[in-house]
């Protein structure tokens, strides 16, 4: 359990993010990411003979975020233009107190953006691993749901209206299929989050012929990929992650929308898990509000603006940009925290989803067989042509609706229909599970992909 002070907003953060995301992107964790870069840089440079091995201990010991005053660093960053400049200053001062000689080698040959970007990459890789834990939990629940409910019939709704029969298993499989692609996108983005190390202008000139050996040793120290070239002004690596998170927010939002609609009293097909204090009302004791769905939908509303800002910030100037890079510093962590909260709520909600299969079946009958009109049309089309069958069944559907009768009873009064279809054919055509097409095959394909 993370300490309450880690929350940026202790009133709302527990609803909209997770303790782990709050910890990863807390101000002190941001500082620690930069300090981890500095400690690794010292070790790498000593390993290839750029700085004395004796300097490493004092530098590494001083790379502890708990030693520094965040308020003082922030005040200086407001004047310096970024957080790394005062960080290096305070780090150097701390090292000097222990070993004046070692302090000469702090941040040797690096630039502010190297520390900030690499620190961010370390945070992001930890964040993606934590996020994927919740996504894996969610996907496991959906896979079990898809398999268990492959023969649970329900209404497929198009334009929010009753369309044709489907199965709840297929609905779960479709959610799962989208989430599988989301996880693949996140994994690909994580794989391209690499070391940032280019020095002042992306040439490592300050290190002379030791630049590449240091870069290689530094990447190894941090366990990060070594990019072909520094990427100071080429922001696709972090924006790729942002877009993947934006798409994931949309996937989760779709699930939240579907679940909230299914939770409506008039529909009552599935419910978020119940618990004391969950989804209640300040005045109406009977309420069971879709809390997780609200968080998923909120994230889907907020994420696009954050992603859009990060995309706009990709346009940067020459070797290191002005403003576009700065725009990432708060927007990307905000996006990460937001999506983490949605994923966590989704994993909890869908992991304990209450499903009313009987209500799903009863809802199919609300239109008294009208949703089987296409099935009858296709069967009659073999005898009288598709357009003629469509016209006949369309007229019968209008009669059934206006007279509040079942479509089957109206069709059984039409000699053209009874000449083509016997009672057994009617039974088959008005069985919802008999008209779900390749639903089971689709479920199998999704489950096979997941495995």
Secondary structure as UniProt FT lines:
FT   HELIX           4..6
FT   TURN            10..12
FT   HELIX           13..16
FT   HELIX           19..24
FT   HELIX           27..47
FT   TURN            48..49
FT   HELIX           53..55
FT   HELIX           56..62
FT   HELIX           65..67
FT   HELIX           70..80
FT   HELIX           83..98
FT   HELIX           100..103
FT   TURN            104..109
FT   HELIX           112..148
FT   TURN            149..151
FT   STRAND          153..158
FT   TURN            159..160
FT   STRAND          161..167
FT   HELIX           168..191
FT   TURN            199..202
FT   HELIX           205..210
FT   HELIX           211..222
FT   TURN            232..233
FT   HELIX           236..263
FT   TURN            265..267
FT   STRAND          270..271
FT   TURN            276..277
FT   TURN            285..286
FT   HELIX           291..312
FT   TURN            313..314
FT   TURN            318..319
FT   TURN            324..327
FT   HELIX           328..351
FT   STRAND          354..355
FT   HELIX           357..364
FT   HELIX           365..367
FT   TURN            368..369
FT   HELIX           370..372
FT   HELIX           373..384
FT   HELIX           386..403
FT   HELIX           407..411
FT   TURN            412..413
FT   HELIX           415..420
FT   HELIX           423..429
FT   HELIX           432..435
FT   TURN            437..438
FT   HELIX           439..450
//
